[in-house]
Amino acid sequence: MGRRRRDGTATVAGVAVAMAAAVLVLGPVNGSVAAPVSAAAGTGTGADPLRDEQYGLDLSGLAGAGRAGADARGTVVAVLDSGVDAHHPDLAGRLVPGIDLVGGDDRPDDENGHGTRVAGVIAASQGNGLGIAGGAPGARIMPVRVIDRTGATSNAILAEGVRWAVANGAEVINLDLGDPARCRAGVGLRRGGPLDRALRGAADDAVIVVAADRADDVAGLYRLAAPVIVAGATEPDGRPALRHTAPAHSPQGARAPWEYPRRVSAPGVDIVSTVPGGGYRQASGTSMAAPHVAAEAALLIGLGADPARARELITSTAANPAGDPRLGAGLIDARAAVAVLLLTPLTPQEAQHAAPRQTAGPLLGVGLVAGVLLLASGSLLLSRTRRRSCPR
């Protein structure tokens, strides 16, 4: 699969102008898994029986972006995780070839369950009469198995996974890095480490979304320039999920975890998603928040944004009305990010990439775009505190 490179950036000022003109480890320990959910028991009245239980799609603006006509149009999202159950009926047709860097073959089957949950949040089929709906219609999942059934991994394997994903066409990378014990053991984004170098090398080719952690030892883990977006978790009401949020004080005089400059928040509590074997479960944690952000990135890439612009739009349109530093830049708003993108001229490189597959513009009427921007415009005028954390 060919790799597509893109150039061009957008400034925060440029986004603000567009808004004014118009007057979004590993393993079972990553989330507290609740009882299985039966698709037949879903309360949804549409084509996806469990859709009404997916509050995260509404809270993150993903549903609004979809209603406005946005979709990911084949954008490839690499899920660097425990593998993905390719036989799950709600993921049928949503996968592209992947790799198993743990077993050393091209069959990244999920023996843990975590990767399948992440994949469902991003790209479960919509309108197929089964279970849930993914947040990024049209996206394709590239399963890259980098952790074993117990959740074990290493920086070297993670770095190899990032490089392989980009070389094989990934445009968004969703990455979980470990629980507190693994962070303390050295699996993380340390400056100059193998994973840090791999992520820097991927910057021009992919939007990289990393789940944050509430590890006690966060000192140094985000002292890096790797262009990742860190995802924190919120409750269903949009408040920070404190049980999944980094501690307020870091050891050794380190900066507060949420001061990492590209930290946003997304729904991460009681998130219904796919699990191996064809079922559905609820799970909680930042590892359930991150795929909401990855889905937003896939929508933006599908509409022609290059990785740098997508990263900026995700953070600049996030909403934090109360100025809560634990939300970082704020709660993602995919609807606002898509609207801003469609009113901001693409670079020539972006336009060339978007031309074959960008059709959402005509579907977004002038009145709808203006309404979306009016709802979202306050997010860019709010002061935001950046934060960082040990990834989860």
N, C-alpha and C positions, 0 to 999 in steps of 0.2 A: 504494500500500500504506500503510495507516494506521500512524501511529507510536503506540506504546504507552508511556506514561510511568508510572513507578512511584516510590513514595516508601517511606521506611522504611529503617532501618539496623539492624544487629546489632552488638553490642560483642564484643570478644574475651572479656570476662568471661562474656557470655552463652553463647558457644560452649563455654567451659571448663566452665560449669555443666552444659550438656547432656551433655558428654563424661563428667563425673563421675557424673551420674545414671545413665548407662548401665553403669556399672562393668562437589590439577595447574597495495645490496640487489639485494639485488635482482639478478636475473639469475643466470647460471650461477656468478658469483663467490661467491654466498652459501653454497655448499656444494660439497664435492668430489664430483662426480657419478661414481659407479662405473659398471661395465659394465651394460648393460640386463639386466633380469631377466625371464625368461619365465614367464608365469603357469602354463603347462603343466608347468614344471619345479619348481613349488612343492612343498614337502614336506607342506603341510597336508593333513589327512585330512577336514576339514569342507567346508563349502560354499564357502569362500574359499580357493583353492589356496595362496596365499602367506601365509596367516594365521600359520603357525608362524614365519615370518621377521619378524613384527611384534612383537618383544620389547617395543617401546615401549608398546604397549597394556597389557601386564602390569605393567611397571615403574612406569607412571604411575597405576595403579589404575583406568584407564578400562575395562579388561576386567572387573574386579571389580564396578564400578558397573553395567555392562551386565548381568552375570549376576544382579545383585540386582534387576533390573527397571527401572533408570533409562534413560530415553532423552530426547532433546532435543525431541521432539514439535513439530516444525515451527519451532523457534527459527531465526531468520535470522542467519547469520554472514556478514558482509561481508568478503571477501578483497580488501583494497586492495593490488594487486600488478600483475602483468603480464597479467592476464586469466585466463580459464579455458577449457579445451577442453570446450565444452558437448556435444561428440559422443563423448567418451570413454565407452565402455559401462559403466564402473564408476561414472560420475557421472550416468548417465541418470536423469532424474527428480529429481535432487538440487538443481537450480539454480532460482533465481527471477530475474526480469529484472534486468539490471545496466546498466552504462553504460561507455563508453569516453571518458575525459576526455583522452586523448592524441589519438585520432583524431577526436573530436568527434561520435560517433554512439552508437547503442545496441547495438553489436556488440563486446563486450569479448573478442575472440578473443585467444588466447595465442600470441604470436610468439616468446616467450622460453622458456617451459616452467616457470618458477618458480611462478607462480600456480596452475598445475594440480597441481603437487606438493603445495603447501600445502592445496589443496582436498581432495585425496585423503586426507590424514592426518585431516582433520576429518570428512569426510562420504561417503567411498566407500561404496557399497551393501554391506550385509552379507547373507550367505546367498544370493547370486545366482549362485554357481558361477564367479565371475570374480575373479581377482587378489586384492585386499586387502579389508580391512574398515575402515571409518572409525571413529574414536574416539567419535563422538557420533551414535548411531542416531537417525534422525528429523530431524536438522538439515538445513537448506536453505542452500545457498551463494549469496550475492549477489556476482557478480564485478564489481569496480570497477577498471577499468584505469587506473592512475596512473603506470605506467612504460612506456617504449617497449621495443623489442626489444633494445636495448643496455643497459638498466637505468637510463637517465637519467630524472630527475624533478626536481621542485622543491617547495619548501615550499608554494607557492601551490596547486599541483595536489593535493598531499597533503591540504591543508586543505579544498579543495573536495570531495575524495573523502570525507572524514570527514563533512562537512555533508550531502552528498548521501545517503550511506548512512543516516544517522540519519533524515533527512527521509523516506526511503522504507522505513522499517521495520526497519533493522538493529538487532539486539539484542546482538550481539557483533561486534567489529571486530578482525580480525587484520591487523597492519600491519608491514611491513618498511621500514626507513628508509635503508639504504644501507651501502656498504662504507666502510672507513676513509677513502678519498680523498674520498668524497662527504660524510662527516661533517665533514672539515676544510674542505670547500667551503661548508658552511653548511646542509646538509640535515639537520635534526635538531630535537630538542625544546628549543629555546632559550626561556628565560622571556620571555613577552610576544610571541613570534613568532606568525605566522599559524597554524602548526600547533598550537602550545601553546594558543592561544585556541580553536581548533576543538575540540580534545580536551576542554578544560574545558567547552565548551558541550554536548558529547555525554555528559557524566558521568552525568546522570540517566536517560539513555535506553539506554546500551549499556555493556557491559564491554569495555574496550579492552586488547588484548594486543599488546605491542610486542616484537619480537625484538631482543635486545641484540647488541653487536658487540665485537670485540677491538681496536677502533681505538686507536691510540697517543694521539690527541688527544681525551680525553674531558672535559676541563675545561669545566664549565658546561653540558654537554649535558643533564644531569638536574637542574639547579638550577631546578626547576619544581614546581608543585603539580598539574599535570595528573594525573588519577587513572588512570594506566596501570599495567599489570602488566608488568614486564620479565622476559623469559624467557632464562635461561642454558641451556647444553647440558650433558648428562652422557653419559658412556660407558655401554655396556650394563650395567656393574656398578654404576651409580649414582654413580660418582666424577665430579668435574668434568672436562669435556672440555677439557684445557688448551689445545689448539690453537685452540679456539673460545671461550676465556675472556679477559676483559679483563685487561690487565697489572696487576701487583700495585701499581705505583706510577704515579700520575698526574702530569703536568707541572704546573708553576706552583703547586705547593702544594695542588692540588685534593684533595678527599676521595677515598678509594679507590673505584673504579668500583662495587664491589658494595655500597656503603653506601646505595644508593637504597632507600627504605623498602619498596617493593613489588616486590622481586626474588625470583623463584623459579627453580627449574631443572626441566628435563624432558628426556627422551631426545632426543638430537640427533645421534647417530653411526650411520651405515649404516641410515638410515630408508628403507624401501621405500615408494614411493608412485606415483601415476599420473603419466604424462607425455603430452603431446599426441601424437595419432596412435593411441591405444589401448594403449600399452605401459606398462611399469613400470620404474623405476630406483631405485637407492639414492642417497641424498644425505646430506650431513652439514653441520652448522652450527646456529647458534641459530635460523635460519629454519625448521629442521625441528623444533626444540623448541617454538617458539611455537604451532604449530597443535595440539599436544597440550594446551597450556594453554587455547587457545580451545575445544577440544572439551570440556574440563572445565567451562568457563564456560557452554557451551551446555546441558550436562546440568543445571546448577544453575538456569539461567534457565527451562529446560523444566519444572522442578519448582516454579516459582513464585518463586524468589529474585529480589529486585530487584538492579540492578547493584551497589549499594554492598555488599549482603550477599554477593553472589557474589564480589566482589573480596576481601572479608575472609576468606571461607571458603577460598578458594584459597590464601591466604598462611598462615592460622592452622592449617590441617591439613597443610601441607607438612612433611615429615620431614627432620630433619638430626641424626641420632643422634650423629655425631662432632663436631658443632659447626663444620663446615668453613665459613668465611666465604665461600668461593667459590661455595657453593651458595645464598647468600642465605638466605631463610627456610627453604629446603630443597627436596627433591625432591617434586613434587606428588603428592598421593594423592587421586584423584577418588573412590575408594570411600569414604574417610573423610569427605570433604566432603559427599557425598550423604547419608551416614548421619546426620551432625550436622544437616544441614538438615531431614531428616525428623523429627527429634526436637526441633526448635526451632520454636515457634509462628511461623507467618507473620504479618506485619502484615495488617490488613484489606485493604490495597491489593494485597498479594502474593496473599492468599487469593482475592480476586476474579479476579485474572489467572489463577491456577493452576486454579481450579475446572473450566473446560471441558476441560482436558487432563491434569490430574494424576491418574494412575492407578497410579503406581509404589508408593505407600504400601502398599496391600494386598499387593503382591507381595513386600514386604520383611517377612518374618516377624519376630517379636520376637527369636527366637534368632539369626537372621542379622544383624539390626541390632546386637544386643549383641556378637556375635562381631566384626563389622567395627569397632565402636568400641573393643573391647579391643585389637585389633591396631593401631589408630591413636592410642589415647589418649596414648601417650608423646610424640607430636609436639608437643602443646601445652605440655608441661612443660619442653621444651628451650629453652635460651637460643638466640637467633638474632641474627646480625649482618646488618643491612640493607646493601644495596649498590646501586651504580648503574653504568651503562656507556653508551657510545655505541651507539645502536641499530643493529641489522643488518637 
